[in-house]
Amino acid sequence: MVRKAAEIIQHAEQNLRRARDAGARIAAGSDAGTPFNGHGGFAYEVELLHTMLGMSPREALRAATATAAELLGVPRGTLGVGDVADLLVLDRDIDDDIRALAGPALVIKEGLVVARRSPHGGAA
């Protein structure tokens, strides 16, 4: 697995850049649950779209939300009248620090608060 992962990494950045430059729509995906891909690492995947591929923070966030949902054919990734309310509330702007995605202050799923960081930094 380690050898295969190393081989993939050697070509991933170049191939993804070429695909993006050719006009391919890029969607973020985590492969969570596979070796070396834990369930809590998705924010890092979005960060890599920014740092590795040169997407702006907002382009990377869009790739993880609206674009991914559209390509999968699921009604998620946007917030409008009648949309399911899935939200992350951040305490700083991703344009200033994309790593803000890794520590949301509040998580709302289907309109319900499912996680809230305490004022002291831990989960409440």
DSSP file (Angstrom, degrees, kcal/mol; ACC not computed):
  #  RESIDUE AA STRUCTURE BP1 BP2  ACC     N-H-->O    O-->H-N    N-H-->O    O-->H-N    TCO  KAPPA ALPHA  PHI   PSI    X-CA   Y-CA   Z-CA
    1    1 A M     >        0   0    0      0, 0.0     4,-2.6     0, 0.0     5,-0.2   0.000 360.0 360.0 360.0 -40.6    0.0    0.0    0.0
    2    2 A V  H  >  +     0   0    0      2,-0.2     4,-2.3     1,-0.2     5,-0.2   0.924 360.0  48.2 -64.6 -43.8    2.8    2.4    0.8
    3    3 A R  H  > S+     0   0    0      2,-0.2     4,-2.1     1,-0.2    -1,-0.2   0.925 113.0  48.0 -62.0 -45.0    4.6    1.8   -2.5
    4    4 A K  H  > S+     0   0    0      1,-0.2     4,-2.2     2,-0.2    -2,-0.2   0.913 111.2  50.5 -63.2 -42.9    1.3    2.2   -4.4
    5    5 A A  H  X S+     0   0    0     -4,-2.6     4,-2.5     1,-0.2    -1,-0.2   0.904 109.5  51.4 -61.9 -41.6    0.5    5.5   -2.5
    6    6 A A  H  X S+     0   0    0     -4,-2.3     4,-1.6     1,-0.2    -1,-0.2   0.888 109.8  49.9 -63.3 -39.4    4.0    6.8   -3.3
    7    7 A E  H  X S+     0   0    0     -4,-2.1     4,-0.8     2,-0.2    -2,-0.2   0.907 111.6  48.1 -65.4 -42.0    3.6    6.1   -7.0
    8    8 A I  H >X S+     0   0    0     -4,-2.2     4,-1.8     1,-0.2     3,-0.9   0.925 108.9  53.2 -64.4 -45.0    0.2    7.8   -7.1
    9    9 A I  H 3X S+     0   0    0     -4,-2.5     4,-0.8     1,-0.3    -1,-0.2   0.857  99.3  64.0 -60.8 -35.8    1.5   10.9   -5.3
   10   10 A Q  H 3< S+     0   0    0     -4,-1.6     4,-0.3     1,-0.2    -1,-0.3   0.841 118.4  24.6 -56.6 -34.0    4.4   11.3   -7.8
   11   11 A H  H <X S+     0   0    0     -3,-0.9     4,-2.6    -4,-0.8     5,-0.3   0.590 100.7  86.5-108.9 -13.5    1.9   11.9  -10.6
   12   12 A A  H  X S+     0   0    0     -4,-1.8     4,-2.8     1,-0.2     5,-0.3   0.924  89.8  46.5 -59.7 -51.4   -1.2   13.2   -8.9
   13   13 A E  H  X S+     0   0    0     -4,-0.8     4,-2.5     1,-0.2     5,-0.2   0.937 115.7  45.4 -60.0 -48.2   -0.3   16.9   -8.7
   14   14 A Q  H  > S+     0   0    0     -4,-0.3     4,-2.3     1,-0.2    -1,-0.2   0.922 115.2  47.2 -61.9 -45.1    0.8   17.1  -12.3
   15   15 A N  H  X S+     0   0    0     -4,-2.6     4,-2.3     1,-0.2    -1,-0.2   0.899 112.9  48.5 -65.5 -40.8   -2.2   15.2  -13.6
   16   16 A L  H  X S+     0   0    0     -4,-2.8     4,-2.5    -5,-0.3    -1,-0.2   0.898 111.1  50.3 -67.4 -39.7   -4.7   17.2  -11.6
   17   17 A R  H  X S+     0   0    0     -4,-2.5     4,-2.8    -5,-0.3    -2,-0.2   0.922 111.5  48.5 -62.4 -43.5   -3.1   20.5  -12.8
   18   18 A R  H  X S+     0   0    0     -4,-2.3     4,-1.7    -5,-0.2    -2,-0.2   0.916 111.7  49.5 -63.9 -42.0   -3.3   19.3  -16.4
   19   19 A A  H  <>S+     0   0    0     -4,-2.3     5,-2.7     2,-0.2     4,-0.3   0.927 113.2  46.3 -62.5 -44.6   -7.0   18.3  -15.9
   20   20 A R  H ><5S+     0   0    0     -4,-2.5     3,-1.6     1,-0.2    -2,-0.2   0.923 111.5  51.3 -64.3 -44.3   -7.9   21.6  -14.4
   21   21 A D  H 3<5S+     0   0    0     -4,-2.8    -1,-0.2     1,-0.3    -2,-0.2   0.796 106.6  55.7 -62.8 -28.3   -6.0   23.6  -17.1
   22   22 A A  T 3<5S-     0   0    0     -4,-1.7    -1,-0.3    -5,-0.2    -2,-0.2   0.481 126.9-100.2 -83.5  -2.6   -7.9   21.6  -19.7
   23   23 A G  T < 5 +     0   0    0     -3,-1.6    -3,-0.2     1,-0.3    -2,-0.1   0.531  67.2 155.4  99.1   6.8  -11.2   22.7  -18.1
   24   24 A A      < -     0   0    0     -5,-2.7     2,-0.5    -6,-0.2    -1,-0.3  -0.410  47.2-118.0 -65.7 142.2  -12.1   19.6  -16.1
   25   25 A R        -     0   0    0     -2,-0.1     2,-0.5    42,-0.0    -1,-0.1  -0.717  29.1-147.7 -81.4 128.1  -14.4   20.3  -13.2
   26   26 A I        -     0   0    0     -2,-0.5     2,-0.4    -6,-0.1    42,-0.1  -0.850  15.4-174.3-103.4 128.8  -12.6   19.3  -10.0
   27   27 A A        -     0   0    0     -2,-0.5    37,-0.2    40,-0.1     2,-0.2  -0.959  24.7-120.6-120.1 141.2  -14.5   18.0   -7.0
   28   28 A A        +     0   0    0     35,-1.8     2,-0.3    -2,-0.4    18,-0.1  -0.533  34.1 173.0 -78.4 145.5  -13.0   17.3   -3.6
   29   29 A G        -     0   0    0     -2,-0.2    35,-0.0     1,-0.1    -2,-0.0  -0.984  23.2-157.6-151.4 146.8  -13.2   13.8   -2.2
   30   30 A S        -     0   0    0     -2,-0.3     3,-0.1     2,-0.1    -1,-0.1   0.733  17.9-144.7-101.8 -23.2  -11.7   12.2    0.8
   31   31 A D    >   -     0   0    0      1,-0.2     3,-1.9     2,-0.1     6,-0.1   0.777  36.7-173.1  57.0  25.9  -11.5    8.4    0.2
   32   32 A A  T 3   +     0   0    0      1,-0.3     6,-0.2     7,-0.1    -1,-0.2  -0.190  60.6  32.3 -54.8 138.2  -12.3    8.3    4.0
   33   33 A G  T 3  S+     0   0    0      4,-2.8    -1,-0.3     1,-0.4     5,-0.1   0.232  94.6 105.8  97.5 -12.4  -12.1    4.8    5.4
   34   34 A T  S X  S-     0   0    0     -3,-1.9     3,-2.2     3,-0.4    -1,-0.4  -0.538  90.2 -65.9 -90.7 165.6   -9.4    3.6    3.1
   35   35 A P  T 3  S+     0   0    0      0, 0.0    -1,-0.2     0, 0.0     3,-0.0  -0.238 123.2   7.7 -54.1 136.1   -5.8    3.1    4.3
   36   36 A F  T 3  S+     0   0    0      1,-0.1     2,-0.4    -3,-0.1    -4,-0.1   0.521 108.8  99.0  71.1   9.4   -4.1    6.5    5.3
   37   37 A N    <   -     0   0    0     -3,-2.2    -4,-2.8    -6,-0.1    -3,-0.4  -0.765  55.1-171.3-129.3  86.6   -7.4    8.4    4.9
   38   38 A G    >   -     0   0    0     -2,-0.4     3,-1.0    -6,-0.2    -4,-0.1  -0.238  34.7-112.2 -72.4 165.4   -9.2    8.9    8.2
   39   39 A H  T 3  S+     0   0    0      1,-0.2     3,-0.4    -7,-0.1    -1,-0.1   0.654 111.2  58.0 -73.8 -15.8  -12.7   10.3    8.5
   40   40 A G  T 3  S+     0   0    0      1,-0.2     3,-0.3     2,-0.1    -1,-0.2   0.307  85.3  81.2 -97.5  10.9  -11.5   13.6   10.1
   41   41 A G    X>  +     0   0    0     -3,-1.0     4,-1.2     1,-0.2     3,-0.6   0.268  51.0 106.2-102.3  12.7   -9.2   14.8    7.3
   42   42 A F  H 3> S+     0   0    0     -3,-0.4     4,-1.8     1,-0.3     3,-0.2   0.861  75.4  59.8 -65.1 -35.1  -11.5   16.3    4.7
   43   43 A A  H 3> S+     0   0    0     -3,-0.3     4,-2.2     1,-0.2    -1,-0.3   0.873 103.1  54.1 -59.2 -34.9  -10.6   19.9    5.5
   44   44 A Y  H <> S+     0   0    0     -3,-0.6     4,-2.3     2,-0.2    -1,-0.2   0.864 103.0  56.1 -67.2 -35.4   -7.0   19.0    4.6
   45   45 A E  H  X S+     0   0    0     -4,-1.2     4,-1.5    -3,-0.2    -1,-0.2   0.914 109.1  46.8 -60.2 -42.5   -8.2   17.7    1.2
   46   46 A V  H  X S+     0   0    0     -4,-1.8     4,-1.3     1,-0.2    -2,-0.2   0.900 109.6  53.8 -66.6 -40.7   -9.7   21.1    0.6
   47   47 A E  H  X S+     0   0    0     -4,-2.2     4,-3.0     1,-0.2     3,-0.3   0.892 105.2  54.7 -59.9 -39.7   -6.5   22.8    1.7
   48   48 A L  H  X>S+     0   0    0     -4,-2.3     4,-2.8     1,-0.2     5,-1.1   0.856 100.5  58.7 -64.6 -34.9   -4.6   20.7   -0.8
   49   49 A L  H  <5S+     0   0    0     -4,-1.5     6,-2.0     3,-0.2     4,-0.4   0.884 113.6  40.5 -59.1 -36.0   -6.8   21.9   -3.6
   50   50 A H  H  X5S+     0   0    0     -4,-1.3     4,-0.9    -3,-0.3    -2,-0.2   0.955 124.8  33.2 -75.3 -54.0   -5.7   25.4   -2.7
   51   51 A T  H  <5S+     0   0    0     -4,-3.0    -3,-0.2     2,-0.2    -2,-0.2   0.877 128.3  34.5 -76.2 -37.6   -2.0   24.8   -2.0
   52   52 A M  T  <5S+     0   0    0     -4,-2.8    -3,-0.2    -5,-0.3    -1,-0.1   0.891 129.7  29.5 -86.1 -42.4   -1.3   22.0   -4.5
   53   53 A L  T  4<S-     0   0    0     -5,-1.1    -3,-0.2    -4,-0.4    -2,-0.2   0.576 100.8-121.3 -97.8 -10.1   -3.5   23.0   -7.4
   54   54 A G     <  +     0   0    0     -4,-0.9    -4,-0.2    -6,-0.3    -3,-0.1   0.675  54.7 155.6  80.3  15.6   -3.5   26.8   -6.9
   55   55 A M        -     0   0    0     -6,-2.0    -1,-0.2    -7,-0.1    -2,-0.1  -0.467  49.8-109.1 -69.0 148.2   -7.3   27.1   -6.5
   56   56 A S     >  -     0   0    0      1,-0.1     4,-2.6    -2,-0.1     5,-0.2  -0.375  34.9-104.8 -65.6 159.6   -8.4   30.1   -4.5
   57   57 A P  H  > S+     0   0    0      0, 0.0     4,-2.3     0, 0.0     5,-0.2   0.891 123.8  49.1 -55.1 -39.0   -9.8   29.2   -1.1
   58   58 A R  H  > S+     0   0    0      2,-0.2     4,-2.5     1,-0.2     5,-0.1   0.873 109.4  51.1 -71.4 -35.5  -13.3   29.8   -2.4
   59   59 A E  H  > S+     0   0    0      2,-0.2     4,-2.2     1,-0.2    -1,-0.2   0.915 111.4  48.9 -63.4 -41.9  -12.8   27.7   -5.5
   60   60 A A  H  X S+     0   0    0     -4,-2.6     4,-1.4     2,-0.2    -2,-0.2   0.910 111.6  48.6 -64.3 -42.5  -11.5   24.9   -3.3
   61   61 A L  H  X S+     0   0    0     -4,-2.3     4,-0.9    -5,-0.2     3,-0.2   0.907 110.5  51.3 -63.5 -41.7  -14.5   25.2   -1.0
   62   62 A R  H ><>S+     0   0    0     -4,-2.5     5,-2.5     1,-0.2     6,-0.6   0.886 106.4  54.7 -61.8 -38.9  -16.8   25.2   -4.0
   63   63 A A  H 3<5S+     0   0    0     -4,-2.2   -35,-1.8     1,-0.2     5,-0.4   0.830 110.9  46.5 -62.6 -31.2  -15.1   22.0   -5.2
   64   64 A A  H 3<5S+     0   0    0     -4,-1.4    -1,-0.2    -3,-0.2    -2,-0.2   0.617 128.8  18.5 -85.1 -13.9  -15.9   20.4   -1.9
   65   65 A T  T <X5S+     0   0    0     -4,-0.9     4,-2.7    -3,-0.6     5,-0.2   0.588 128.7  19.7-120.9 -90.2  -19.5   21.5   -1.8
   66   66 A A  H  >5S+     0   0    0     11,-0.6     4,-2.5     1,-0.2     5,-0.2   0.889 126.6  45.5 -61.0 -44.8  -21.5   22.7   -4.7
   67   67 A T  H  ><S+     0   0    0     -5,-2.5     4,-2.7     2,-0.2     5,-0.2   0.942 114.8  47.6 -67.0 -45.8  -19.4   21.1   -7.5
   68   68 A A  H  > S+     0   0    0     -6,-0.6     4,-1.8    -5,-0.4    -2,-0.2   0.927 114.2  47.4 -59.9 -45.2  -19.1   17.8   -5.7
   69   69 A A  H  X>S+     0   0    0     -4,-2.7     5,-2.5     2,-0.2     4,-1.0   0.920 112.5  49.1 -62.7 -44.1  -22.8   17.7   -5.0
   70   70 A E  H ><5S+     0   0    0     -4,-2.5     3,-0.6    -5,-0.2    -2,-0.2   0.925 111.3  48.6 -62.8 -44.8  -23.7   18.6   -8.6
   71   71 A L  H 3<5S+     0   0    0     -4,-2.7    -1,-0.2     1,-0.2    -2,-0.2   0.810 114.4  46.5 -66.7 -29.0  -21.4   16.0  -10.0
   72   72 A L  H 3<5S-     0   0    0     -4,-1.8    -1,-0.2    -5,-0.2    -2,-0.2   0.581 111.4-123.0 -86.1 -11.2  -22.8   13.3   -7.7
   73   73 A G  T <<5 +     0   0    0     -4,-1.0    -3,-0.2    -3,-0.6    -4,-0.1   0.832  64.9 135.0  74.1  32.1  -26.4   14.4   -8.5
   74   74 A V      < -     0   0    0     -5,-2.5     2,-2.1    -6,-0.2    -1,-0.3  -0.899  64.3-117.4-114.9 145.9  -27.3   15.2   -4.9
   75   75 A P  S    S+     0   0    0      0, 0.0     9,-0.5     0, 0.0     2,-0.3  -0.451  78.3  98.1 -81.4  71.6  -29.2   18.3   -3.7
   76   76 A R        +     0   0    0     -2,-2.1    -2,-0.1   -10,-0.1     3,-0.1  -0.875  41.2  65.4-141.8 172.5  -26.4   19.6   -1.4
   77   77 A G  S    S+     0   0    0     -2,-0.3   -11,-0.6     1,-0.3     2,-0.3   0.368  89.2  71.3  94.4  -4.5  -23.7   22.2   -1.6
   78   78 A T        -     0   0    0    -13,-0.1     2,-0.4     6,-0.1     8,-0.3  -0.887  66.2-139.8-133.6 166.7  -25.8   25.4   -1.8
   79   79 A L        +     0   0    0     -2,-0.3     2,-0.3    -3,-0.1     6,-0.1  -0.909  45.7 122.2-133.8 108.0  -28.0   27.3    0.5
   80   80 A G    >   -     0   0    0     -2,-0.4     3,-2.3     4,-0.1     2,-0.1  -0.856  69.2 -46.2-148.2-179.0  -31.2   28.7   -0.9
   81   81 A V  T 3  S+     0   0    0      1,-0.3     3,-0.1    -2,-0.3    -2,-0.0  -0.367 128.4  10.0 -58.2 126.4  -34.9   28.6   -0.3
   82   82 A G  T 3  S+     0   0    0      1,-0.3    -1,-0.3    -2,-0.1     2,-0.1   0.315  97.5 130.2  85.9  -8.1  -35.9   24.9    0.1
   83   83 A D    <   -     0   0    0     -3,-2.3     2,-0.3     1,-0.1    -1,-0.3  -0.434  69.6-101.0 -75.5 153.3  -32.3   23.6    0.3
   84   84 A V        -     0   0    0     -9,-0.5     2,-1.4    -2,-0.1    -7,-0.2  -0.597  39.2-121.9 -70.3 131.7  -31.3   21.3    3.1
   85   85 A A        +     0   0    0     -2,-0.3    26,-2.9    24,-0.1     2,-0.5  -0.628  48.1 155.3 -86.6  90.3  -29.4   23.4    5.7
   86   86 A D        +     0   0    0     -2,-1.4     2,-0.3    -8,-0.3    23,-0.2  -0.977  21.2 164.7-110.1 118.1  -26.0   21.9    6.1
   87   87 A L  E     -A  108   0A   0     21,-2.7    21,-3.0    -2,-0.5     2,-0.4  -0.970  34.8-155.4-138.2 148.3  -23.6   24.6    7.3
   88   88 A L  E     -A  107   0A   0     -2,-0.3     2,-0.6    19,-0.2    19,-0.2  -0.989  17.2-154.2-113.2 133.0  -20.2   25.2    8.8
   89   89 A V  E     -A  106   0A   0     17,-2.8    16,-2.5    -2,-0.4    17,-1.4  -0.946  15.0-165.6-107.8 122.6  -19.8   28.4   10.8
   90   90 A L        -     0   0    0     -2,-0.6    11,-0.1    14,-0.2     3,-0.1  -0.744  24.2-143.2-108.3 153.9  -16.2   29.6   10.9
   91   91 A D  S    S+     0   0    0     12,-0.3     2,-0.3    -2,-0.3    -1,-0.1   0.410  86.8  34.1 -97.4   3.2  -14.6   32.2   13.2
   92   92 A R  S    S-     0   0    0      5,-0.1     2,-0.3     8,-0.1    -1,-0.1  -0.983  92.5 -94.1-150.3 159.5  -12.3   33.5   10.4
   93   93 A D    >>  -     0   0    0     -2,-0.3     4,-1.7     1,-0.1     3,-1.3  -0.514  21.4-141.0 -77.3 132.0  -12.4   33.9    6.7
   94   94 A I  T 34 S+     0   0    0      1,-0.3    -1,-0.1    -2,-0.3     4,-0.1   0.756 101.5  67.3 -64.9 -22.6  -11.1   31.1    4.5
   95   95 A D  T 34 S+     0   0    0      1,-0.2    -1,-0.3     2,-0.2     3,-0.2   0.813 108.2  38.9 -65.4 -27.5   -9.6   33.7    2.2
   96   96 A D  T <4 S+     0   0    0     -3,-1.3    -2,-0.2     1,-0.2     2,-0.2   0.791 140.9   2.5 -88.2 -32.5   -7.3   34.7    5.0
   97   97 A D    ><  -     0   0    0     -4,-1.7     3,-2.1     1,-0.1    -1,-0.2  -0.716  55.4-165.9-159.8  99.8   -6.6   31.1    6.3
   98   98 A I  G >  S+     0   0    0      1,-0.3     3,-1.7    -2,-0.2     4,-0.2   0.725  86.0  76.3 -62.4 -20.1   -8.1   28.1    4.5
   99   99 A R  G >   +     0   0    0      1,-0.3     3,-1.6     2,-0.2     4,-0.3   0.595  70.0  87.0 -68.1  -8.0   -7.2   26.0    7.6
  100  100 A A  G X  S+     0   0    0     -3,-2.1     3,-1.4     1,-0.3    -1,-0.3   0.790  75.6  69.5 -58.8 -26.6  -10.2   27.6    9.3
  101  101 A L  G <  S+     0   0    0     -3,-1.7    -1,-0.3     1,-0.3    -2,-0.2   0.778  88.3  64.0 -62.6 -25.8  -12.2   24.8    7.8
  102  102 A A  G <  S+     0   0    0     -3,-1.6    -1,-0.3     1,-0.2    -2,-0.2   0.662 109.5  36.5 -74.9 -15.3  -10.5   22.3   10.1
  103  103 A G  S <  S-     0   0    0     -3,-1.4   -12,-0.3    -4,-0.3    -1,-0.2  -0.442  76.5-175.7-136.7  64.2  -12.0   23.9   13.3
  104  104 A P        -     0   0    0      0, 0.0   -14,-0.2     0, 0.0     3,-0.1  -0.267  23.9-144.2 -63.3 147.3  -15.5   25.1   12.7
  105  105 A A  S    S+     0   0    0    -16,-2.5    12,-2.6     1,-0.3     2,-0.3   0.783  85.5  13.0 -76.7 -28.5  -17.2   27.0   15.5
  106  106 A L  E     -AB  89 116A   0    -17,-1.4   -17,-2.8    10,-0.2     2,-0.5  -0.993  61.9-159.7-152.1 138.9  -20.6   25.4   14.7
  107  107 A V  E     -AB  88 115A   0      8,-2.8     7,-2.8    -2,-0.3     8,-1.4  -0.990   9.2-172.5-123.9 125.9  -21.8   22.6   12.5
  108  108 A I  E     -AB  87 113A   0    -21,-3.0   -21,-2.7    -2,-0.5     2,-0.5  -0.976   2.1-174.2-118.7 125.6  -25.4   22.4   11.3
  109  109 A K  E >  S- B   0 112A   0      3,-2.8     3,-2.0    -2,-0.5   -23,-0.2  -0.983  73.1 -14.3-123.7 125.7  -26.7   19.3    9.5
  110  110 A E  T 3  S-     0   0    0     -2,-0.5   -24,-0.2     1,-0.3    -1,-0.2   0.858 130.7 -52.3  50.3  40.2  -30.1   19.2    8.0
  111  111 A G  T 3  S+     0   0    0    -26,-2.9     2,-0.4     1,-0.2    -1,-0.3   0.404 117.5 106.6  84.6  -2.0  -31.1   22.3   10.1
  112  112 A L  E <  S-B  109   0A   0     -3,-2.0    -3,-2.8   -27,-0.2     2,-0.5  -0.902  74.5-116.5-115.0 139.7  -29.9   20.9   13.4
  113  113 A V  E     +B  108   0A   0     -2,-0.4    -5,-0.2    -5,-0.2     3,-0.1  -0.594  37.7 168.3 -69.9 121.3  -26.8   21.9   15.4
  114  114 A V  E     +     0   0A   0     -7,-2.8     2,-0.3    -2,-0.5    -6,-0.2   0.577  64.5  18.6-111.5 -15.7  -24.7   18.7   15.6
  115  115 A A  E     +B  107   0A   0     -8,-1.4    -8,-2.8     9,-0.0     2,-0.4  -0.968  57.7 179.8-155.3 140.9  -21.4   20.2   16.9
  116  116 A R  E     -B  106   0A   0     -2,-0.3     8,-4.2   -10,-0.2     2,-0.3  -0.979  24.4-133.8-143.0 126.5  -20.5   23.5   18.7
  117  117 A R  B     -C  123   0B   0    -12,-2.6     6,-0.3    -2,-0.4     5,-0.1  -0.633  29.1-121.3 -78.5 136.0  -17.1   24.5   19.8
  118  118 A S    >   -     0   0    0      4,-5.1     3,-2.3    -2,-0.3    -1,-0.1  -0.314  26.4-105.8 -71.1 160.8  -17.0   25.8   23.4
  119  119 A P  T 3  S+     0   0    0      0, 0.0    -1,-0.1     0, 0.0     4,-0.1   0.688 121.4  60.1 -60.4 -15.7  -15.7   29.4   24.0
  120  120 A H  T 3  S-     0   0    0      2,-0.2     3,-0.1     3,-0.0    -2,-0.0   0.340 124.0 -99.4 -96.8   6.0  -12.6   27.8   25.4
  121  121 A G  S <  S+     0   0    0     -3,-2.3     2,-0.1     1,-0.4     3,-0.1   0.143  89.0  99.9 104.4 -20.2  -11.7   25.9   22.2
  122  122 A G  S    S-     0   0    0      1,-0.1    -4,-5.1    -5,-0.1    -1,-0.4  -0.431  83.3 -80.2 -93.8 172.2  -13.1   22.4   22.8
  123  123 A A  B      C  117   0B   0     -6,-0.3    -6,-0.3     1,-0.1    -1,-0.1  -0.462 360.0 360.0 -70.7 142.1  -16.3   20.8   21.6
  124  124 A A              0   0    0     -8,-4.2    -7,-0.2    -2,-0.1    -1,-0.1   0.400 360.0 360.0-104.0 360.0  -19.4   21.7   23.6
